[in-house]
Amino acid sequence: MNRRHFFNRATAAGFTAVAAASVSKVAMAALPEPATMPHANTAAPLAPPNGRPYNPVVTLNGWTLPWRMNNGVKEFHLVAEPVVREMTPGFKANMWGYNGQSPGPTIEVVEGDRVRIFVTNKLPEHTSIHWHGQRLPNGMDGVAGLTQPAIPVGKTFVYEFVARRPGTFMYHPHADEMTQMAMGMMGFWVTHPKEKHPLIEEVDRDFVFLLNAYDIEPGSMTPKIMTMLDFNLWSWNSRIFPGIDPLVVRKNDKVRIRVGNLTMTNHPIHLHGHEFTVTGTDGGPTPRASRWPEVTADVAVGQMRQLEFLADEEGDWAFHCHKSHHTMNAMGHNVPTMIGVDHRGLIKQIQKSAPDYMVMGERGMADMGEMQMPIPDNTAPMMTGTGPYGGVEMGGMFSMLKVRKDQKPGDYSNPGWYGQPPGTQAFEWEGALPEAARAKPGSAATTPATEVQIRKPSGHGSH
């Protein structure tokens, strides 16, 4: 069976009744060459070489998958395979992904495009791909056992459908989902509008990234797939700060950021220095009457939120998840709080047996960012990153929006640190201080009606 006969037969049978199908060895010879990406840097936007024009997106620490045009059909080739992902310089992880990276490459098409995606399985077990949020024939939905047979090891299946509505979607396995998604198998899909849309505005810069999380023991490389909630690495596109690239824009650019969440919990995504509106979800663009200004948008599990704003304030603006433990790396969950504990007498005794023992935590955790204590190989520091004025003391889901008036259109290169104009930066005060107002002793503000003991719950017994 040659490739043309294969697709003619599939079309004649009707794709609404045909599940994603296996590809014969003869047809395999005519597949598009699978593109791969050897590094984790942010690639330049991929201008469409053919088909209908559109404004391409920029995938943070990722890339867009090239396609081949074949008789009016856009053909893509995804290869599901084990990969090694650099999560930050000095720390790599064993993951599963697509085309050499985790997450897989972003797929970009135009509303109305007929799309054909070949999926080759090089994993050690069967797989499938679900096109999260798409309108398509049931047999192309990618749920192994329900809408199609799973893709066996070493085999290639093909999915074909029309991109029916513009929007931002995701793709991920729907076979042994707990394992395969915990190992990093996911990617973004963007369908651009075919013409001017009343609810979709044109923007100057369009960024996309996925939220994902892993539990990787310090010194190891492979995620613990059975973890339910206690993840220790919270990442954007399988990168953690300081390995996440900044979002670089030109002053007064109209900016869109598409954020998809495939972790096990919600994430309040917070932008400093600007207000944005949520202009879209994975269900489509939001009605204008439903939009309001925000600085934080909560992205729930399995959701996408599309944020838009005018970048009219110069500077290096923090952009991060507002759950504080999601902006840390490789944290331990069972470390007791030592704030206020006097270690001085105890340290001398311990150091007689362990001379390198270092006390930490009695003044807070900022010391962790300053200590150069040894950590296991292939481990990211818990609090890290250095800015122009010292330690940033962050990790995980943290990056920066860099706004510059002299950034050239289409230039995404890092402009370096922002220099605040004179008189616009906080500084040490050396003059007389006004008296600090405090609550009076014995007032209702200082005297609790009831003394209580607070115990932090632990374990998973209640869910």
RODO-2510 file (C-alpha; in nm, 4 decimals, decimal comma):
residues 463
     n   res          X          Y          Z
     1     m     0,0000     0,0000     0,0000
     2     n     0,1569     0,3294    -0,1016
     3     r     0,1048     0,6524     0,0867
     4     r    -0,1464     0,8039    -0,1575
     5     h    -0,3648     0,4916    -0,1552
     6     f    -0,3465     0,4864     0,2251
     7     f    -0,4923     0,8349     0,2623
     8     n    -0,7418     0,7923    -0,0224
     9     r    -0,8837     0,4861     0,1526
    10     a    -0,8926     0,6654     0,4859
    11     t    -1,0757     0,9618     0,3318
    12     a    -1,3240     0,7350     0,1546
    13     a    -1,4020     0,5618     0,4829
    14     g    -1,4708     0,8980     0,6472
    15     f    -1,2464     1,0349     0,9243
    16     t    -1,5413     1,0811     1,1568
    17     a    -1,5585     0,7033     1,1819
    18     v    -1,1884     0,6221     1,1546
    19     a    -0,9591     0,6229     1,4538
    20     a    -0,5986     0,7345     1,4376
    21     a    -0,4499     0,4705     1,2120
    22     s    -0,1234     0,2795     1,1881
    23     v     0,1116     0,3702     0,9027
    24     s     0,2554     0,0970     0,6813
    25     k     0,6294     0,0508     0,6223
    26     v     0,5913     0,1690     0,2627
    27     a     0,4126     0,4846     0,3736
    28     m     0,6785     0,5417     0,6396
    29     a     0,9333     0,6008     0,3658
    30     a     0,7395     0,9100     0,2608
    31     l     0,7049     1,0627     0,6086
    32     p     0,8314     1,4141     0,6766
    33     e     1,1747     1,4080     0,8369
    34     p     1,1298     1,4525     1,2150
    35     a     1,2894     1,7768     1,3300
    36     t     1,4768     1,7754     1,6614
    37     m     1,6080     2,0440     1,8950
    38     p     1,9414     1,9774     2,0723
    39     h     1,9242     2,2635     2,3259
    40     a     1,6806     2,4288     2,5679
    41     n     1,7208     2,7892     2,4536
    42     t     1,4298     3,0022     2,3337
    43     a     1,4182     2,9715     1,9555
    44     a     1,3286     3,2616     1,7289
    45     p     0,9692     3,2664     1,6015
    46     l     0,9219     3,0429     1,2958
    47     a     0,7818     3,2527     1,0120
    48     p     0,5456     3,0409     0,7991
    49     p     0,7308     2,9346     0,4805
    50     n     0,4060     2,8473     0,3040
    51     g     0,0320     2,8407     0,3586
    52     r    -0,1637     3,1322     0,4978
    53     p     0,0378     3,4004     0,6803
    54     y     0,0193     3,4598     1,0551
    55     n     0,2134     3,6244     1,3372
    56     p     0,4166     3,3355     1,4911
    57     v     0,4511     3,2753     1,8643
    58     v     0,7680     3,2498     2,0722
    59     t     0,7881     2,9380     2,2905
    60     l     0,9749     3,0136     2,6121
    61     n     1,2803     2,7843     2,6235
    62     g     1,1288     2,5949     2,3319
    63     w     1,0596     2,5994     1,9598
    64     t     0,7970     2,5565     1,6876
    65     l     0,7766     2,2335     1,4881
    66     p     0,8385     2,2782     1,1125
    67     w     0,5913     2,1216     0,8731
    68     r     0,5725     2,0015     0,5138
    69     m     0,2944     2,1105     0,2790
    70     n     0,1591     1,8102     0,0866
    71     n    -0,1262     1,8742    -0,1583
    72     g    -0,2681     2,1450     0,0652
    73     v    -0,2260     1,9475     0,3889
    74     k     0,0182     2,0556     0,6605
    75     e     0,2156     1,7486     0,7681
    76     f     0,3980     1,7270     1,1011
    77     h     0,6029     1,4445     1,2501
    78     l     0,6187     1,3970     1,6276
    79     v     0,8496     1,1349     1,7792
    80     a     0,7645     1,0250     2,1343
    81     e     1,0925     0,9242     2,2980
    82     p     1,3093     0,9379     2,6125
    83     v     1,5018     1,2654     2,6350
    84     v     1,7478     1,4385     2,8645
    85     r     1,6276     1,7889     2,9487
    86     e     1,8510     2,0558     3,0975
    87     m     1,6257     2,2189     3,3567
    88     t     1,8829     2,4814     3,4528
    89     p     2,2593     2,5020     3,3944
    90     g     2,4209     2,2208     3,5932
    91     f     2,1027     2,0187     3,6379
    92     k     1,9612     1,7700     3,3865
    93     a     1,6704     1,5272     3,4128
    94     n     1,5728     1,2032     3,2437
    95     m     1,2346     1,2668     3,0866
    96     w     1,0036     1,1496     2,8125
    97     g     0,9139     1,4003     2,5460
    98     y     0,8893     1,4680     2,1769
    99     n     1,1554     1,5341     1,9141
   100     g     1,4433     1,5554     2,1586
   101     q     1,2896     1,7841     2,4197
   102     s     1,0322     1,8094     2,6968
   103     p     0,7920     1,9710     2,6471
   104     g     0,7558     1,8886     2,2798
   105     p     0,7641     2,1562     2,0119
   106     t     0,4761     2,3988     1,9652
   107     i     0,2506     2,3249     1,6688
   108     e     0,1226     2,6330     1,4825
   109     v    -0,1522     2,6236     1,2201
   110     v    -0,4230     2,8516     1,0814
   111     e    -0,7965     2,8154     1,1308
   112     g    -0,9300     2,5981     0,8497
   113     d    -0,5995     2,4183     0,7829
   114     r    -0,6170     2,0438     0,7247
   115     v    -0,3476     1,8986     0,9459
   116     r    -0,1841     1,5558     0,9341
   117     i     0,0349     1,4550     1,2287
   118     f     0,2475     1,1416     1,2194
   119     v     0,3351     1,0107     1,5663
   120     t     0,6202     0,7626     1,5977
   121     n     0,6515     0,5799     1,9286
   122     k     1,0092     0,5282     2,0514
   123     l     0,9080     0,4923     2,4165
   124     p     0,9449     0,1630     2,6052
   125     e     0,5629     0,1343     2,6239
   126     h     0,2579     0,2172     2,4135
   127     t     0,1273     0,5750     2,3938
   128     s    -0,1252     0,8053     2,2230
   129     i    -0,1766     1,1808     2,1808
   130     h    -0,4830     1,3711     2,2949
   131     w    -0,5375     1,7118     2,1308
   132     h    -0,6577     1,8945     2,4431
   133     g    -0,9419     2,1392     2,3688
   134     q    -0,9727     2,0724     1,9958
   135     r    -1,2937     2,0210     1,8003
   136     l    -1,2298     1,7123     1,5873
   137     p    -1,3711     1,3731     1,4873
   138     n    -1,4099     1,1418     1,7848
   139     g    -1,1673     0,8880     1,6374
   140     m    -0,8918     1,1514     1,6363
   141     d    -0,9283     1,2510     2,0020
   142     g    -0,6399     1,0276     2,1096
   143     v    -0,7799     0,8382     2,4096
   144     a    -0,6174     0,4943     2,4009
   145     g    -0,8668     0,2120     2,4342
   146     l    -1,1677     0,4433     2,3944
   147     t    -1,1265     0,6206     2,0594
   148     q    -0,8277     0,4336     1,9153
   149     p    -0,5887     0,1472     1,9814
   150     a    -0,2764     0,2597     2,1677
   151     i     0,0291     0,3233     1,9504
   152     p     0,2560     0,0192     2,0035
   153     v     0,6284     0,0512     2,0631
   154     g     0,8100     0,1122     1,7355
   155     k     0,4941     0,1945     1,5382
   156     t     0,3732     0,5158     1,3743
   157     f     0,0108     0,6318     1,3763
   158     v    -0,1381     0,9242     1,1877
   159     y    -0,3935     1,1803     1,3046
   160     e    -0,5709     1,4005     1,0515
   161     f    -0,8336     1,6692     1,1054
   162     v    -0,9206     2,0299     1,0277
   163     a    -0,8227     2,3019     1,2759
   164     r    -1,1773     2,4249     1,3194
   165     r    -1,1472     2,7148     1,5601
   166     p    -0,8746     2,9641     1,6520
   167     g    -0,7259     2,9431     1,9975
   168     t    -0,4599     2,7994     2,2240
   169     f    -0,4566     2,4275     2,2995
   170     m    -0,2301     2,1588     2,4414
   171     y    -0,1353     1,8040     2,3501
   172     h    -0,0404     1,5172     2,5802
   173     p    -0,0733     1,1373     2,6053
   174     h    -0,3979     0,9687     2,7012
   175     a    -0,2288     0,6323     2,7639
   176     d    -0,0651     0,5527     3,0983
   177     e    -0,1233     0,9224     3,1530
   178     m     0,0025     0,9326     3,5114
   179     t     0,3440     0,8019     3,4082
   180     q     0,3840     0,9720     3,0744
   181     m     0,2770     1,3199     3,1814
   182     a     0,4780     1,2909     3,5052
   183     m     0,7781     1,2199     3,2814
   184     g     0,7218     1,5402     3,0823
   185     m     0,5139     1,4423     2,7776
   186     m     0,3176     1,7500     2,6701
   187     g     0,3233     2,0363     2,4231
   188     f     0,1425     2,3475     2,2994
   189     w    -0,0789     2,3946     1,9945
   190     v    -0,1756     2,7372     1,8558
   191     t    -0,4420     2,7844     1,5867
   192     h    -0,4205     3,1358     1,4455
   193     p    -0,7355     3,3055     1,3085
   194     k    -0,7697     3,2926     0,9292
   195     e    -0,8889     3,6524     0,9150
   196     k    -0,9378     3,9489     1,1440
   197     h    -1,1358     3,8278     1,4451
   198     p    -1,3593     4,0579     1,6530
   199     l    -1,2314     3,9084     1,9808
   200     i    -0,8664     3,8413     1,8883
   201     e    -0,6444     4,1479     1,8607
   202     e    -0,3156     4,1671     1,6782
   203     v    -0,0119     4,1811     1,9062
   204     d     0,3564     4,2634     1,8647
   205     r     0,4917     3,9760     2,0761
   206     d     0,3195     3,6475     2,1496
   207     f     0,4711     3,4102     2,4096
   208     v     0,3634     3,0584     2,5079
   209     f     0,4731     2,8205     2,7836
   210     l     0,3434     2,5273     2,9870
   211     l     0,3435     2,4857     3,3642
   212     n     0,4784     2,1477     3,4764
   213     a     0,6113     1,9957     3,7979
   214     y     0,8436     1,7120     3,8952
   215     d     0,9645     1,5281     4,2022
   216     i     1,3350     1,4581     4,1494
   217     e     1,5485     1,3652     4,4477
   218     p     1,8662     1,5775     4,4867
   219     g     2,1517     1,4016     4,3107
   220     s     1,9235     1,1948     4,0866
   221     m     1,7878     1,2525     3,7360
   222     t     1,4561     1,0688     3,7013
   223     p     1,1181     1,2018     3,8250
   224     k     0,9258     0,9993     4,0849
   225     i     0,6091     0,9300     3,8910
   226     m     0,4009     0,8192     4,1922
   227     t     0,4138     1,1620     4,3614
   228     m     0,0682     1,3145     4,3995
   229     l     0,1236     1,6616     4,5485
   230     d     0,4655     1,6963     4,7119
   231     f     0,6635     1,8000     4,4043
   232     n     0,9974     1,9691     4,4645
   233     l     1,0544     2,1251     4,1208
   234     w     0,8010     2,3665     3,9741
   235     s     0,8866     2,4594     3,6170
   236     w     0,7910     2,6519     3,3072
   237     n     0,8457     2,4390     2,9982
   238     s     1,0545     2,2001     3,2109
   239     r     1,2928     2,4819     3,3097
   240     i     1,3489     2,6302     3,6562
   241     f     1,4937     2,9672     3,7523
   242     p     1,7595     3,0814     3,6790
   243     g     1,7341     2,8604     3,3688
   244     i     1,4111     3,0225     3,2428
   245     d     1,4764     3,2824     2,9734
   246     p     1,3307     3,6333     3,0212
   247     l     1,0407     3,7598     2,8143
   248     v     1,2002     4,0449     2,6199
   249     v     0,9777     4,3145     2,4668
   250     r     0,9985     4,6646     2,3236
   251     k     0,8375     4,9498     2,5155
   252     n     0,4753     5,0039     2,4063
   253     d     0,4546     4,6608     2,2460
   254     k     0,1162     4,4915     2,2735
   255     v     0,2076     4,1603     2,4401
   256     r     0,0205     3,8310     2,4646
   257     i     0,1270     3,5485     2,6999
   258     r    -0,0438     3,2082     2,6709
   259     v    -0,0001     2,9904     2,9812
   260     g    -0,1133     2,6269     2,9968
   261     n    -0,1249     2,4246     3,3200
   262     l    -0,0576     2,0499     3,3141
   263     t     0,0552     2,0191     3,6774
   264     m    -0,1479     1,8710     3,9657
   265     t    -0,2418     2,2056     4,1240
   266     n    -0,3430     2,5616     4,0380
   267     h    -0,0970     2,8479     3,9848
   268     p    -0,1666     3,2208     4,0441
   269     i     0,0534     3,3789     3,7758
   270     h     0,1572     3,7298     3,8784
   271     l     0,3122     4,0084     3,6706
   272     h     0,4850     4,3107     3,8273
   273     g     0,4589     4,6638     3,6923
   274     h     0,1653     4,6155     3,4530
   275     e    -0,2030     4,5253     3,4439
   276     f    -0,3322     4,2668     3,1992
   277     t    -0,6650     4,1234     3,0902
   278     v    -0,7515     3,7567     3,0373
   279     t    -0,8535     3,7569     2,6710
   280     g    -0,8810     3,3828     2,6112
   281     t    -0,9072     3,0343     2,7554
   282     d    -0,8689     2,6940     2,5928
   283     g    -1,2411     2,7301     2,5194
   284     g    -1,1698     3,0295     2,2951
   285     p    -1,1478     3,4082     2,3171
   286     t    -1,3388     3,5629     2,6059
   287     p    -1,6243     3,8104     2,5415
   288     r    -1,5092     4,1675     2,5879
   289     a    -1,7738     4,2302     2,8530
   290     s    -1,6196     3,9565     3,0698
   291     r    -1,2709     4,1096     3,0809
   292     w    -1,1300     4,3221     3,3632
   293     p    -0,7815     4,4445     3,4606
   294     e    -0,5729     4,2077     3,6721
   295     v    -0,2172     4,1597     3,7946
   296     t    -0,2630     3,7930     3,8934
   297     a    -0,4502     3,5204     3,7054
   298     d    -0,5143     3,1786     3,8560
   299     v    -0,4568     2,8974     3,6071
   300     a    -0,6269     2,5771     3,7229
   301     v    -0,5286     2,2213     3,6316
   302     g    -0,5866     2,1458     3,2641
   303     q    -0,6572     2,5094     3,1796
   304     m    -0,5008     2,7712     2,9528
   305     r    -0,5159     3,1426     3,0194
   306     q    -0,4263     3,4061     2,7617
   307     l    -0,3007     3,7327     2,9110
   308     e    -0,2655     4,0593     2,7167
   309     f    -0,1229     4,3975     2,8135
   310     l     0,0578     4,7052     2,6877
   311     a     0,4243     4,6972     2,7936
   312     d     0,4493     5,0687     2,8679
   313     e     0,6756     5,0630     3,1750
   314     e     1,0489     5,0121     3,1249
   315     g     1,2369     4,7858     3,3602
   316     d     1,3098     4,4293     3,4655
   317     w     0,9736     4,3170     3,6036
   318     a     0,9354     3,9947     3,8020
   319     f     0,6928     3,7420     3,6531
   320     h     0,6165     3,4343     3,8610
   321     c     0,3746     3,1996     4,0322
   322     h     0,2571     3,3624     4,3545
   323     k     0,2673     3,0425     4,5595
   324     s     0,5937     3,1090     4,7396
   325     h     0,7102     2,7465     4,7502
   326     h     0,6668     2,7294     4,3722
   327     t     0,9545     2,9748     4,3350
   328     m     1,2067     2,7475     4,5069
   329     n     1,4098     2,4505     4,3859
   330     a     1,4689     2,1048     4,5353
   331     m     1,3133     2,1924     4,8700
   332     g     1,2681     1,9471     5,1541
   333     h     0,9170     1,9261     5,2994
   334     n     1,0099     1,7804     5,6368
   335     v     1,2622     2,0423     5,7516
   336     p     1,1553     2,1845     6,0908
   337     t     1,1224     2,5602     6,1402
   338     m     1,4236     2,6827     6,3413
   339     i     1,3497     3,0553     6,3469
   340     g     1,4316     3,1965     6,6909
   341     v     1,6205     2,8868     6,8108
   342     d     1,9618     2,9637     6,9647
   343     h     2,2045     2,7093     6,8184
   344     r     2,5273     2,8534     6,9573
   345     g     2,5943     2,6024     7,2320
   346     l     2,4743     2,3098     7,0229
   347     i     2,6857     2,3998     6,7197
   348     k     3,0124     2,3692     6,9125
   349     q     2,9185     2,0231     7,0302
   350     i     2,8109     1,9039     6,6846
   351     q     3,1195     2,0444     6,5141
   352     k     3,3431     1,8325     6,7352
   353     s     3,2097     1,5303     6,5451
   354     a     3,1147     1,7025     6,2184
   355     p     3,3518     1,9959     6,1597
   356     d     3,1730     2,1037     5,8403
   357     y     2,8317     2,1297     6,0064
   358     m     2,6582     2,4596     5,9246
   359     v     2,3541     2,5911     6,1073
   360     m     2,0765     2,7339     5,8974
   361     g     1,7251     2,8646     5,9382
   362     e     1,7369     3,0351     6,2773
   363     r     1,7214     3,3779     6,1104
   364     g     1,5078     3,2739     5,8121
   365     m     1,6123     3,0997     5,4905
   366     a     1,7950     3,3823     5,3110
   367     d     2,1236     3,2306     5,4281
   368     m     2,0554     2,9440     5,1908
   369     g     2,1107     3,1758     4,8979
   370     e     2,4408     3,3018     5,0386
   371     m     2,5943     2,9755     5,1604
   372     q     2,8155     2,7909     4,9189
   373     m     2,7562     2,4663     5,1003
   374     p     2,8178     2,1510     4,8981
   375     i     2,5162     1,9918     4,7339
   376     p     2,4896     1,6635     4,5453
   377     d     2,5941     1,6553     4,1817
   378     n     2,3162     1,7343     3,9330
   379     t     2,1149     1,9347     4,1874
   380     a     1,9790     2,2887     4,1586
   381     p     2,0247     2,5180     4,4624
   382     m     1,7025     2,5804     4,6524
   383     m     1,7275     2,9624     4,6414
   384     t     1,9442     3,1065     4,3712
   385     g     1,9915     3,3632     4,0975
   386     t     2,2027     3,6771     4,1047
   387     g     2,0780     4,0175     3,9943
   388     p     2,2615     4,3487     3,9582
   389     y     2,2227     4,4197     4,3306
   390     g     2,2727     4,0780     4,4862
   391     g     2,0935     3,7504     4,5280
   392     v     1,7448     3,7196     4,3785
   393     e     1,6773     3,4228     4,6120
   394     m     1,4311     3,2552     4,3800
   395     g     1,3901     2,9340     4,1854
   396     g     1,1187     2,7336     4,0162
   397     m     0,8451     2,9307     3,8393
   398     f     1,0181     3,2686     3,8201
   399     s     1,1320     3,4799     3,5286
   400     m     1,1344     3,8438     3,4198
   401     l     0,9595     4,0681     3,1729
   402     k     1,2311     4,2929     3,0294
   403     v     1,0871     4,6105     2,8738
   404     r     1,3238     4,8376     2,6800
   405     k     1,2523     5,1433     2,4660
   406     d     1,5567     5,0764     2,2456
   407     q     1,4811     4,7059     2,1850
   408     k     1,4438     4,6599     1,8104
   409     p     1,1213     4,5151     1,6698
   410     g     1,1533     4,1380     1,6467
   411     d     1,4661     4,1302     1,8654
   412     y     1,4295     3,8821     2,1527
   413     s     1,7912     3,8917     2,2720
   414     n     1,8549     3,9647     2,6398
   415     p     1,9355     4,3376     2,6776
   416     g     2,1087     4,2888     3,0138
   417     w     2,0103     4,4472     3,3446
   418     y     1,8001     4,7604     3,3564
   419     g     1,9632     5,0735     3,4939
   420     q     1,7161     5,2722     3,7022
   421     p     1,7185     5,6474     3,6298
   422     p     1,8500     5,8655     3,9152
   423     g     1,5943     5,9215     4,1875
   424     t     1,3780     5,6235     4,0973
   425     q     1,5337     5,3514     4,3145
   426     a     1,4923     5,2668     4,6824
   427     f     1,7973     5,3663     4,8897
   428     e     1,9291     5,3589     5,2438
   429     w     1,7926     5,6406     5,4603
   430     e     2,0443     5,8042     5,6941
   431     g     1,8402     6,0976     5,8242
   432     a     1,6040     6,1326     6,1183
   433     l     1,3167     5,8854     6,1257
   434     p     0,9546     5,9638     6,2095
   435     e     0,8256     5,7679     6,5053
   436     a     0,6757     5,4369     6,3986
   437     a     0,3108     5,4005     6,4974
   438     r     0,2360     5,0867     6,6973
   439     a    -0,0695     4,9376     6,8599
   440     k    -0,0976     5,0313     7,2282
   441     p    -0,0272     4,7500     7,4788
   442     g    -0,3449     4,5953     7,6102
   443     s    -0,5541     4,7007     7,3118
   444     a    -0,7718     4,4586     7,1187
   445     a    -0,5093     4,4582     6,8411
   446     t    -0,2408     4,3185     7,0735
   447     t    -0,4363     4,0987     7,3142
   448     p    -0,5791     3,7809     7,1621
   449     a    -0,9118     3,6710     7,3019
   450     t    -0,8057     3,3079     7,2912
   451     e    -0,4663     3,1422     7,2751
   452     v    -0,4488     2,8536     7,0300
   453     q    -0,1889     2,6071     6,9148
   454     i    -0,1476     2,5753     6,5398
   455     r    -0,0405     2,2506     6,3845
   456     k     0,0464     2,2276     6,0184
   457     p    -0,1292     1,9243     5,8656
   458     s     0,0836     1,6636     5,6945
   459     g     0,0301     1,3598     5,4786
   460     h    -0,2475     1,2838     5,2326
   461     g    -0,4974     1,1106     5,4585
   462     s    -0,7786     1,3634     5,3990
   463     h    -0,8004     1,3469     5,0206
***
